[in-house]
Amino acid sequence: MIPVIPGMHPDPSVCRVGEDYYLVCSSFEYFPGIPVFHSRDLVRWKQIGNALERPSQLCLTADTPSSAGIYAPTLRHHDGRFWLVVTNVSHGGGNMVFTATDPDGPWSDPIPLPGVGGIDPDLAWDDDGICWCTVAGVHQYRIDPATGETFGEPRRLWSGTPGAKAPEAPHLYRIGGHWYLLIAEGGTERGHGVSIARSSSPDGPFEPCPANPILSHRGTNEPVQNTGHADLVQSPDGTWWMVLLGVRPGGGTPGWHVLGRETFLAPVTWTDGWPIVGELSPGPSDSVVVERDDFDLADLPPHWISLRDRLEQHCTTKERPGWLTLHARGSGMDDPAVVFAGRRQQHLSCLARTLLDPAQGRGGLAVRLDEDHHYEIEAAHGEVRVLARIGPVGTVVAARPVPEGPLVLVVRVDEARTLRDARSGPDTLSFGVEEPDGTFAELATLDGKYLSTEVAGGFTGRVIGLYAAAGTVHFDWFEYQQLN
């Protein structure tokens, strides 16, 4: 099953304005934050920008841990403006609101919500213009989103299905004569699901749907698991749809997912005033992704992300025209202050290549899950090395001499299609260099399960990109190719 937005794009929130759909996702410790997508059919999505692209909007300090940062945005359109409410889980963060007249930006600086606790905030307006902010728990606040002011005490709305943990990801809608409260529960792992309740008033009391959960793949053999954290949208023709997150575990037992939580789509019908969720709808399968960045523009394209910030003195395309220049400030890929820029791995099998000039430093091509789980191939001083970090253990896996000067580094990711035994990983990652005649000289092949959420924990997925571990490293181009 192909997601409609593959790779680490969790916690989707969607809204429609006329014929256009807009969608946002969580971005955690990466900068810029909150990718913004546009579609006309809910299946083919194009990233049009990032909502948080200035330090005044998103300040993540060097000690912000992986899987912290930006959680679970909600996107809504009201009174001619786009409203984005989100939780920043970091020092000085909390819940905050951003606004824009155009979804591709610019977005405002944050409007803090100091009186609103919790995570996963949602915004909804009633017929009197009152704005209700609902958070995981599930609690609700009356707020003024333009100023951040909170009125009165929070109200407990609904704790979800008895016996299900972690009621979260609330979304409140006025549909017909009812107010519906959609939540996720069961945790964002294999027990994840979607449940719903309704009321005649936005502040309850809420009556749960007798068929809850209305969506869950727990305890099934479905290829997509962890389904939950959903949002509803109505199309211009009156049909209803749900966007949601899910994962694609691979390999043996217990199954490992490596791309993070991805965005999926499902149709929704209504019976007796309750939604019925259909089978997941596949994403587009009529295109093969081949992307090449030659770094000829002043700014990196919107799908490029960096760790916690992107300061021009560390990451720039202006210093050496046609090259991406990274100036190291850390000591390696496991340093929280490493200079890194990359893109989400979006396909179960893919190939990434780059031409780098390490004459003034040490750096290379990395596949990263977090500070403690990453593989990389790096060059310096006439040598290329493959390194692996798995938890507290870091090692040099392989090394060989290479001529001084620019060279092409390669990583190939191959999905495991046959299992050796129950412990077989979901994929393999092969690292090497490209010889002058174009052949691939492999240095090492590593098991992919150690770069998975089931091993590392947390909420993120793999990012493939470029880094500088010491000195200055220049990159002439970067290519990412989907493999069948």
Beta strands, then each sheet from edge to edge (+ up, - down):
strand 1: 13-17
strand 2: 20-24
strand 3: 30-31
strand 4: 33-39
strand 5: 46-52
strand 6: 69-78
strand 7: 81-89
strand 8: 94-100
strand 9: 111-112
strand 10: 122-125
strand 11: 131-135
strand 12: 139-144
strand 13: 149-156
strand 14: 168-175
strand 15: 178-185
strand 16: 193-199
strand 17: 207-208
strand 18: 225-234
strand 19: 240-247
strand 20: 262-271
strand 21: 274-277
strand 22: 290-293
strand 23: 305-307
strand 24: 315-316
strand 25: 324-327
strand 26: 339-344
strand 27: 350-370
strand 28: 373-380
strand 29: 383-390
strand 30: 393-401
strand 31: 407-415
strand 32: 427-434
strand 33: 440-447
strand 34: 463-482
sheet 1: 1+ 2- 4+ 5-
sheet 2: 3+ 23- 26+ 34- 22+
sheet 3: 3+ 23- 26+ 34- 25+ 24-
sheet 4: 3+ 23- 26+ 34- 27+ 28- 29+ 30-
sheet 5: 3+ 23- 26+ 34- 27+ 31- 32+ 33-
sheet 6: 6+ 7- 8+ 9-
sheet 7: 10+ 11- 12+ 13-
sheet 8: 14+ 15- 16+ 17-
sheet 9: 18+ 19- 20+ 21-
end
